[in-house]
Amino acid sequence: MTAAIPQTVITRQMVFNELVKAGINKDIADDLAYRYYKNELTHKNIEFLKENFNIKLEKVESSLKADIEKVETNLKSDIRELNNKIDNKLTNLIINVDNVKNEISLVKKDIYNLEKNNKWIFSLTFALWLTVLGGFIALILN
């Protein structure tokens, strides 16, 4: 005895499910599944459906490509804008850092000048104090 080759049994429901999965309206898919199952769908009908499906698929593909290109263009534009904003912020930050450095330099110079003035004032005050002290000593000794 030879083993029988298993044959796939295709039910009307299986055909219907596949047609619906392919994007065909349920009522039309039901009619087509019935015709296919009853072997009433001709080769010509299948070719016609295939061509229509391919045309719809091509339209969807080109629509998707156009949408993708728009999104890419928008993303590139947004990225350019963000890069420009980042560059501007970085430039402003660098300028601010330079300004702070300059202010620090000015403060250092002011502190140095203040120290020089304080030394001079201290020396002058000390000299005046010594003079007054000398004057008091001279008065006391006289």
C-alpha positions in Angstrom: 0.0 0.0 0.0 1.2 3.5 -0.8 0.6 6.3 1.6 -1.9 8.8 0.4 -0.6 12.3 -0.3 -2.4 14.6 2.1 -4.4 17.3 0.4 -5.1 20.6 1.9 -8.8 21.2 2.4 -9.7 24.8 1.8 -13.0 25.9 3.2 -15.2 28.8 2.2 -14.4 30.4 5.6 -10.7 30.2 4.9 -11.1 31.9 1.5 -13.3 34.5 3.1 -10.8 35.2 5.9 -7.9 35.6 3.4 -9.9 38.0 1.2 -10.8 40.1 4.2 -7.2 40.1 5.4 -6.2 41.3 1.9 -8.5 44.4 2.5 -11.5 43.4 0.5 -15.0 44.5 1.8 -16.6 41.7 3.8 -19.7 41.5 1.6 -17.6 41.3 -1.5 -15.2 38.8 0.2 -18.2 36.7 1.2 -19.5 36.6 -2.4 -16.0 35.9 -3.8 -15.5 33.1 -1.2 -18.8 31.6 -2.1 -18.0 31.7 -5.8 -14.5 30.3 -5.3 -15.7 27.6 -3.0 -18.4 26.7 -5.6 -15.7 27.0 -8.3 -17.6 29.7 -10.1 -14.8 32.2 -10.1 -13.1 32.2 -13.4 -9.4 32.8 -14.2 -10.4 36.1 -15.9 -12.1 37.3 -12.7 -9.0 36.4 -10.7 -6.8 38.4 -13.1 -9.1 41.4 -13.0 -9.1 41.3 -9.2 -5.3 40.9 -9.1 -4.9 44.0 -11.4 -7.3 46.1 -9.4 -5.6 45.0 -6.1 -2.2 45.8 -7.6 -3.4 49.2 -8.7 -4.7 50.0 -5.3 -1.5 48.7 -3.7 0.6 50.9 -6.0 -1.6 53.9 -5.0 -1.1 53.1 -1.4 2.6 52.7 -1.9 3.0 56.0 -3.7 0.9 57.7 -1.1 3.0 56.2 1.7 6.2 57.2 -0.1 5.0 60.8 -0.5 4.0 60.9 3.2 7.4 59.5 4.2 9.2 62.1 2.0 7.2 64.8 3.7 8.0 63.5 7.1 11.7 63.3 6.2 11.7 66.8 4.8 10.0 68.1 8.0 12.4 66.2 10.2 15.4 67.5 8.3 14.0 71.0 8.6 13.3 70.5 12.3 16.8 69.1 12.9 18.3 72.1 11.1 16.3 74.5 13.2 17.3 72.7 16.4 21.0 72.7 15.3 20.7 76.4 14.7 19.1 77.0 18.1 21.8 74.9 19.7 24.6 76.8 17.9 23.0 80.1 18.9 22.7 79.1 22.5 26.3 77.8 22.5 27.6 81.0 20.9 25.6 83.1 23.5 27.0 80.9 26.3 30.6 81.3 25.0 30.0 85.1 24.8 28.6 85.0 28.4 31.6 83.0 29.6 34.0 85.5 28.0 32.0 88.4 29.5 32.3 86.8 33.0 36.1 86.2 32.4 36.4 89.9 31.5 34.4 90.9 34.6 36.6 88.7 36.8 39.7 90.3 35.3 38.3 93.8 36.1 37.4 92.7 39.6 40.9 91.4 40.1 42.4 94.7 38.8 40.0 96.6 41.2 41.1 94.4 44.1 44.8 94.9 43.2 44.2 98.7 43.0 42.3 98.7 46.2 45.1 96.8 47.9 47.6 99.3 46.6 45.4 102.2 47.8 44.9 100.5 51.2 48.7 100.1 51.6 49.2 103.7 50.7 46.4 104.8 53.1 47.8 102.6 55.8 51.3 104.0 55.3 49.9 107.5 55.4 47.8 106.8 58.4 50.8 105.2 60.2 53.0 108.2 59.3 50.3 110.6 60.6 50.0 108.6 63.7 53.8 108.6 64.2 53.8 112.4 63.6 51.0 112.9 66.2 52.7 110.6 68.6 56.0 112.5 68.1 54.1 115.7 68.6 52.6 114.5 71.9 56.0 113.2 73.1 57.5 116.6 72.2 54.8 118.4 74.1 55.2 116.1 77.1 59.0 116.5 77.1 58.8 120.3 76.8 
